[in-house]
């Protein structure tokens, strides 16, 4: 669907899964000759904004995508 609607764009299929009440996993997939496979999996802990320091926020803000 992505390729048909946005042929000039690089499509990156993503999925999210809740692992526990405060941890999520994000998955990136790619279509290979053997079928769809996971390219990357990252886990994130969800926190309240007040739990992060200003240094941590700056680090996240300046991190490359």
N, CA, C and O atoms as a GROMACS GRO file, in nm:
protein
  260
    1UNK      N    1   0.082  -0.118   0.000
    1UNK     CA    2   0.000   0.000   0.000
    1UNK      C    3   0.087   0.126   0.000
    1UNK      O    4   0.060   0.220  -0.075
    2UNK      N    5   0.190   0.128   0.082
    2UNK     CA    6   0.278   0.245   0.090
    2UNK      C    7   0.338   0.276  -0.047
    2UNK      O    8   0.337   0.391  -0.091
    3UNK      N    9   0.391   0.175  -0.114
    3UNK     CA   10   0.455   0.196  -0.244
    3UNK      C   11   0.356   0.248  -0.347
    3UNK      O   12   0.393   0.331  -0.431
    4UNK      N   13   0.232   0.202  -0.343
    4UNK     CA   14   0.135   0.247  -0.442
    4UNK      C   15   0.089   0.391  -0.416
    4UNK      O   16   0.064   0.466  -0.510
    5UNK      N   17   0.078   0.430  -0.289
    5UNK     CA   18   0.035   0.566  -0.256
    5UNK      C   19   0.149   0.668  -0.259
    5UNK      O   20   0.129   0.784  -0.295
    6UNK      N   21   0.269   0.624  -0.222
    6UNK     CA   22   0.384   0.713  -0.211
    6UNK      C   23   0.505   0.652  -0.281
    6UNK      O   24   0.600   0.612  -0.214
    7UNK      N   25   0.504   0.645  -0.412
    7UNK     CA   26   0.612   0.575  -0.484
    7UNK      C   27   0.750   0.638  -0.468
    7UNK      O   28   0.850   0.568  -0.484
    8UNK      N   29   0.758   0.767  -0.436
    8UNK     CA   30   0.888   0.834  -0.420
    8UNK      C   31   0.946   0.816  -0.280
    8UNK      O   32   1.062   0.848  -0.257
    9UNK      N   33   0.867   0.765  -0.185
    9UNK     CA   34   0.909   0.754  -0.046
    9UNK      C   35   0.970   0.617  -0.017
    9UNK      O   36   0.944   0.519  -0.088
   10UNK      N   37   1.052   0.612   0.086
   10UNK     CA   38   1.104   0.485   0.136
   10UNK      C   39   1.008   0.437   0.245
   10UNK      O   40   0.994   0.501   0.349
   11UNK      N   41   0.944   0.326   0.221
   11UNK     CA   42   0.843   0.274   0.314
   11UNK      C   43   0.910   0.189   0.421
   11UNK      O   44   0.993   0.103   0.391
   12UNK      N   45   0.874   0.214   0.546
   12UNK     CA   46   0.928   0.138   0.658
   12UNK      C   47   0.811   0.087   0.742
   12UNK      O   48   0.758   0.160   0.825
   13UNK      N   49   0.772  -0.038   0.720
   13UNK     CA   50   0.663  -0.094   0.799
   13UNK      C   51   0.705  -0.108   0.945
   13UNK      O   52   0.812  -0.161   0.975
   14UNK      N   53   0.620  -0.060   1.035
   14UNK     CA   54   0.649  -0.062   1.179
   14UNK      C   55   0.535  -0.129   1.254
   14UNK      O   56   0.422  -0.136   1.206
   15UNK      N   57   0.568  -0.178   1.372
   15UNK     CA   58   0.467  -0.233   1.463
   15UNK      C   59   0.510  -0.205   1.605
   15UNK      O   60   0.629  -0.191   1.634
   16UNK      N   61   0.412  -0.196   1.694
   16UNK     CA   62   0.440  -0.176   1.836
   16UNK      C   63   0.367  -0.283   1.915
   16UNK      O   64   0.257  -0.325   1.879
   17UNK      N   65   0.431  -0.327   2.023
   17UNK     CA   66   0.371  -0.428   2.110
   17UNK      C   67   0.394  -0.388   2.254
   17UNK      O   68   0.507  -0.356   2.293
   18UNK      N   69   0.289  -0.389   2.333
   18UNK     CA   70   0.300  -0.360   2.476
   18UNK      C   71   0.351  -0.486   2.545
   18UNK      O   72   0.284  -0.589   2.541
   19UNK      N   73   0.468  -0.478   2.609
   19UNK     CA   74   0.527  -0.594   2.675
   19UNK      C   75   0.486  -0.603   2.822
   19UNK      O   76   0.471  -0.712   2.877
   20UNK      N   77   0.470  -0.488   2.883
   20UNK     CA   78   0.420  -0.480   3.021
   20UNK      C   79   0.354  -0.344   3.034
   20UNK      O   80   0.342  -0.270   2.936
   21UNK      N   81   0.310  -0.309   3.154
   21UNK     CA   82   0.238  -0.184   3.170
   21UNK      C   83   0.323  -0.061   3.140
   21UNK      O   84   0.268   0.046   3.114
   22UNK      N   85   0.456  -0.074   3.143
   22UNK     CA   86   0.541   0.042   3.117
   22UNK      C   87   0.653   0.016   3.017
   22UNK      O   88   0.747   0.096   3.009
   23UNK      N   89   0.645  -0.092   2.941
   23UNK     CA   90   0.748  -0.124   2.841
   23UNK      C   91   0.681  -0.158   2.709
   23UNK      O   92   0.589  -0.240   2.702
   24UNK      N   93   0.729  -0.091   2.602
   24UNK     CA   94   0.680  -0.123   2.468
   24UNK      C   95   0.797  -0.167   2.381
   24UNK      O   96   0.912  -0.129   2.405
   25UNK      N   97   0.766  -0.247   2.282
   25UNK     CA   98   0.865  -0.288   2.182
   25UNK      C   99   0.821  -0.230   2.048
   25UNK      O  100   0.704  -0.238   2.011
   26UNK      N  101   0.916  -0.172   1.976
   26UNK     CA  102   0.891  -0.122   1.841
   26UNK      C  103   0.971  -0.208   1.743
   26UNK      O  104   1.089  -0.234   1.763
   27UNK      N  105   0.904  -0.251   1.638
   27UNK     CA  106   0.964  -0.338   1.537
   27UNK      C  107   0.962  -0.268   1.402
   27UNK      O  108   0.865  -0.200   1.367
   28UNK      N  109   1.071  -0.285   1.327
   28UNK     CA  110   1.076  -0.240   1.187
   28UNK      C  111   1.093  -0.364   1.101
   28UNK      O  112   1.175  -0.451   1.132
   29UNK      N  113   1.016  -0.373   0.994
   29UNK     CA  114   1.017  -0.489   0.907
   29UNK      C  115   1.068  -0.453   0.768
   29UNK      O  116   1.070  -0.337   0.729
   30UNK      N  117   1.110  -0.557   0.694
   30UNK     CA  118   1.141  -0.538   0.552
   30UNK      C  119   1.097  -0.663   0.477
   30UNK      O  120   1.096  -0.774   0.531
   31UNK      N  121   1.063  -0.642   0.352
   31UNK     CA  122   1.020  -0.751   0.266
   31UNK      C  123   1.143  -0.805   0.195
   31UNK      O  124   1.210  -0.733   0.120
   32UNK      N  125   1.173  -0.931   0.219
   32UNK     CA  126   1.289  -0.995   0.156
   32UNK      C  127   1.240  -1.104   0.062
   32UNK      O  128   1.121  -1.132   0.053
   33UNK      N  129   1.334  -1.165  -0.008
   33UNK     CA  130   1.295  -1.274  -0.100
   33UNK      C  131   1.243  -1.396  -0.023
   33UNK      O  132   1.176  -1.481  -0.081
   34UNK      N  133   1.273  -1.404   0.108
   34UNK     CA  134   1.223  -1.513   0.191
   34UNK      C  135   1.096  -1.475   0.269
   34UNK      O  136   1.049  -1.552   0.352
   35UNK      N  137   1.042  -1.357   0.240
   35UNK     CA  138   0.923  -1.310   0.311
   35UNK      C  139   0.957  -1.190   0.398
   35UNK      O  140   1.066  -1.134   0.390
   36UNK      N  141   0.863  -1.154   0.481
   36UNK     CA  142   0.880  -1.038   0.569
   36UNK      C  143   0.965  -1.079   0.690
   36UNK      O  144   0.944  -1.185   0.748
   37UNK      N  145   1.062  -0.993   0.726
   37UNK     CA  146   1.146  -1.023   0.842
   37UNK      C  147   1.166  -0.896   0.925
   37UNK      O  148   1.149  -0.785   0.875
   38UNK      N  149   1.201  -0.914   1.050
   38UNK     CA  150   1.225  -0.804   1.141
   38UNK      C  151   1.366  -0.750   1.116
   38UNK      O  152   1.463  -0.826   1.119
   39UNK      N  153   1.376  -0.619   1.092
   39UNK     CA  154   1.505  -0.554   1.070
   39UNK      C  155   1.561  -0.506   1.204
   39UNK      O  156   1.680  -0.521   1.231
   40UNK      N  157   1.473  -0.450   1.287
   40UNK     CA  158   1.519  -0.402   1.417
   40UNK      C  159   1.406  -0.414   1.519
   40UNK      O  160   1.288  -0.409   1.486
   41UNK      N  161   1.447  -0.430   1.643
   41UNK     CA  162   1.355  -0.437   1.756
   41UNK      C  163   1.416  -0.354   1.868
   41UNK      O  164   1.531  -0.376   1.907
   42UNK      N  165   1.339  -0.257   1.918
   42UNK     CA  166   1.386  -0.173   2.027
   42UNK      C  167   1.281  -0.170   2.137
   42UNK      O  168   1.161  -0.167   2.111
   43UNK      N  169   1.329  -0.171   2.261
   43UNK     CA  170   1.239  -0.167   2.376
   43UNK      C  171   1.252  -0.033   2.446
   43UNK      O  172   1.362   0.021   2.461
   44UNK      N  173   1.138   0.020   2.488
   44UNK     CA  174   1.134   0.150   2.555
   44UNK      C  175   1.052   0.139   2.683
   44UNK      O  176   0.946   0.076   2.686
   45UNK      N  177   1.102   0.202   2.787
   45UNK     CA  178   1.026   0.210   2.913
   45UNK      C  179   0.955   0.343   2.914
   45UNK      O  180   1.017   0.448   2.894
   46UNK      N  181   0.825   0.340   2.937
   46UNK     CA  182   0.745   0.461   2.942
   46UNK      C  183   0.757   0.523   3.080
   46UNK      O  184   0.742   0.454   3.182
   47UNK      N  185   0.784   0.652   3.085
   47UNK     CA  186   0.800   0.723   3.212
   47UNK      C  187   0.717   0.850   3.209
   47UNK      O  188   0.681   0.900   3.102
   48UNK      N  189   0.688   0.903   3.327
   48UNK     CA  190   0.624   1.033   3.337
   48UNK      C  191   0.726   1.140   3.301
   48UNK      O  192   0.844   1.123   3.331
   49UNK      N  193   0.683   1.249   3.238
   49UNK     CA  194   0.778   1.354   3.198
   49UNK      C  195   0.862   1.406   3.313
   49UNK      O  196   0.979   1.439   3.294
   50UNK      N  197   0.805   1.414   3.431
   50UNK     CA  198   0.881   1.469   3.545
   50UNK      C  199   0.992   1.374   3.593
   50UNK      O  200   1.075   1.413   3.675
   51UNK      N  201   0.994   1.252   3.543
   51UNK     CA  202   1.101   1.158   3.579
   51UNK      C  203   1.228   1.179   3.497
   51UNK      O  204   1.332   1.122   3.528
   52UNK      N  205   1.221   1.261   3.392
   52UNK     CA  206   1.336   1.285   3.305
   52UNK      C  207   1.404   1.416   3.343
   52UNK      O  208   1.338   1.517   3.370
   53UNK      N  209   1.536   1.413   3.343
   53UNK     CA  210   1.612   1.536   3.370
   53UNK      C  211   1.621   1.618   3.242
   53UNK      O  212   1.593   1.568   3.133
   54UNK      N  213   1.659   1.744   3.254
   54UNK     CA  214   1.678   1.829   3.137
   54UNK      C  215   1.789   1.775   3.047
   54UNK      O  216   1.780   1.784   2.925
   55UNK      N  217   1.894   1.718   3.107
   55UNK     CA  218   2.002   1.657   3.028
   55UNK      C  219   1.951   1.540   2.945
   55UNK      O  220   1.988   1.525   2.828
   56UNK      N  221   1.867   1.456   3.005
   56UNK     CA  222   1.811   1.343   2.931
   56UNK      C  223   1.724   1.391   2.816
   56UNK      O  224   1.731   1.336   2.706
   57UNK      N  225   1.642   1.492   2.840
   57UNK     CA  226   1.558   1.546   2.733
   57UNK      C  227   1.642   1.602   2.619
   57UNK      O  228   1.608   1.581   2.502
   58UNK      N  229   1.750   1.672   2.650
   58UNK     CA  230   1.838   1.724   2.546
   58UNK      C  231   1.904   1.612   2.468
   58UNK      O  232   1.918   1.621   2.346
   59UNK      N  233   1.946   1.507   2.537
   59UNK     CA  234   2.008   1.392   2.472
   59UNK      C  235   1.910   1.329   2.372
   59UNK      O  236   1.948   1.300   2.258
   60UNK      N  237   1.786   1.307   2.415
   60UNK     CA  238   1.684   1.247   2.326
   60UNK      C  239   1.653   1.340   2.209
   60UNK      O  240   1.637   1.295   2.095
   61UNK      N  241   1.645   1.468   2.235
   61UNK     CA  242   1.611   1.565   2.132
   61UNK      C  243   1.720   1.572   2.025
   61UNK      O  244   1.689   1.590   1.908
   62UNK      N  245   1.846   1.558   2.065
   62UNK     CA  246   1.958   1.571   1.972
   62UNK      C  247   2.005   1.440   1.910
   62UNK      O  248   2.097   1.439   1.829
   63UNK      N  249   1.943   1.329   1.948
   63UNK     CA  250   1.984   1.198   1.896
   63UNK      C  251   1.940   1.184   1.751
   63UNK      O  252   1.827   1.218   1.717
   64UNK      N  253   2.029   1.133   1.664
   64UNK     CA  254   1.989   1.113   1.524
   64UNK      C  255   1.879   1.008   1.514
   64UNK      O  256   1.871   0.916   1.596
   65UNK      N  257   1.798   1.022   1.413
   65UNK     CA  258   1.684   0.928   1.394
   65UNK      C  259   1.732   0.800   1.333
   65UNK      O  260   1.653   0.710   1.309
   0.00000   0.00000   0.00000
